[in-house]
Amino acid sequence: MKILVTGCNGYIGSHVVKLLAEKGHTVTGWDINIHGEYNNVENYLHKQELVDVTGKLPNKTYDAVVHLAGRSIVPDSLKEPTEYYRVNVMGTANMLDNIDTEHFLFASTSSAWEMASPYARSKVGAEDVIKEKANGYTIFRFFNVSGTDGVNRQLGDATHLIRVASLASTGRLPEIKVYGTDYDTRDGTCIRDYIHVVDLANAIVKAVETGPQNTPYECLGSNTGFSVREVLDTMQKVTGKKLKIVEAPRREGDAVISIVDELSNFVTLTKTIEDMCLDQYNLERSKNAF
């Protein structure tokens, strides 16, 4: 198949591109490297182009488009909501208006249910645009994606819990903050559903090869919730490193509980929360992390 992947140099995009190429597909990648760093996926791409999805786009045809490019940091979205709507909603509309494909696969978010931030609302807005404009589509609501294939990594400042905890475990961060300890949960901290990036990338590739679902959304997670404290306990257990944990006030925009309601049939779970923590820790302490 002839496939376009936007955000090809990013965390999820790099894993997806690698798997698609290994399965024999012809992959074109778009990215603008907004983090000032990137995962090198050149060997897996037929063509790599510097393309901003909000700008002028080349009119081309693909068997499938995997649209991963976008803005995704909740605190940043609270500061600059206009930018999040511009990139995530209007950028998606721009893609659909200019790229010809029978299958548009989109990276949405588990925070869509509570819509507590402009980031979440921008993703739901993009979902609406896709349902109006796409010939055929699959909308993925990603839960917390963690871990690594050992080479490709999360870019930019660490914001995801497992990555932050792994950095603290290596000594590259002095402490880790727990934002909110008085939530109505089993230990007072927020609960999230986690999926290993390799399992998530495999689910995306399977969806590409299957064809459009045209369902409201497909949940890519594990159907299991872990609290912040439970994740930190797991990181300490698998690494043998004691973390300095500091309690902090709640953050605006954080959902209390976010767990898959119905797991997509595309998901085959091969990795555990222990795998996610250990894989991330091993990467962060290796030369690949610098």
DACORJO-V293949 format. One line per field, one symbol per residue. ss: DSSP state (@ for helix, = for strand, . for the rest). psi: psi as a letter, one per 30 degrees, with the letter a starting at -180 (. if undefined). burial: 1 if it has 9 or more other ideal C-beta (glycine too) atoms within 8 Angstrom, else 0. A space follows every 10 residues. Layout:
ss = ???
psi = ???
burial = ???
This chain:
ss = .=====.... @@@@@@@@@@ @@...===== =......... .@@@..==== .......... ==.====... ...@@@@@@. @@@@@@@@@@ @@@@@@@@.= =..======@ @@.....@@@ @@@@@@@@@@ @@@...==== ==.===.... .......... @@@@@@@@@@ .....====. .......... ======@@@@ @@@@@@@@@@ .......=== ....===@@@ @@@@@@@@@. ....====.. ......==.. ..=....... ..@@@@@@@@ @@@@..@@@.
psi = ljkkjkhffa eeeeeeeeee efggljkkkk lghffgllkj geffkekkkj kkffakkkjl klekkjjfkl kgjeeeffei eeeeeeeeee eeeeeeffkj lfjjkkjalf gfefhgleee eeeeeeeeee fefkeklkjk jkajklalgf eklklakkfk eeeeeeeeef gfkflkkjjj gglilfgfll klkkkkeeee eeeeeeeefe lkehlelkkj bfgkkkleee eeeeeeeffg kkkjkkklll kkfklekjkk ejkkffkjkf kleeeeeeee eeefglfff.
burial = 0111111111 1111111111 1000101111 1000000110 1001100100 1010001000 0101111111 1001111100 1001111111 1111110010 1011111111 1100111111 1111111011 0001011111 1111111100 0110100001 1111111111 0010110111 0010100011 1111111111 1111111100 0110001111 1100111111 1101110110 0010100000 1011100111 0011011000 1011111111 1111000000
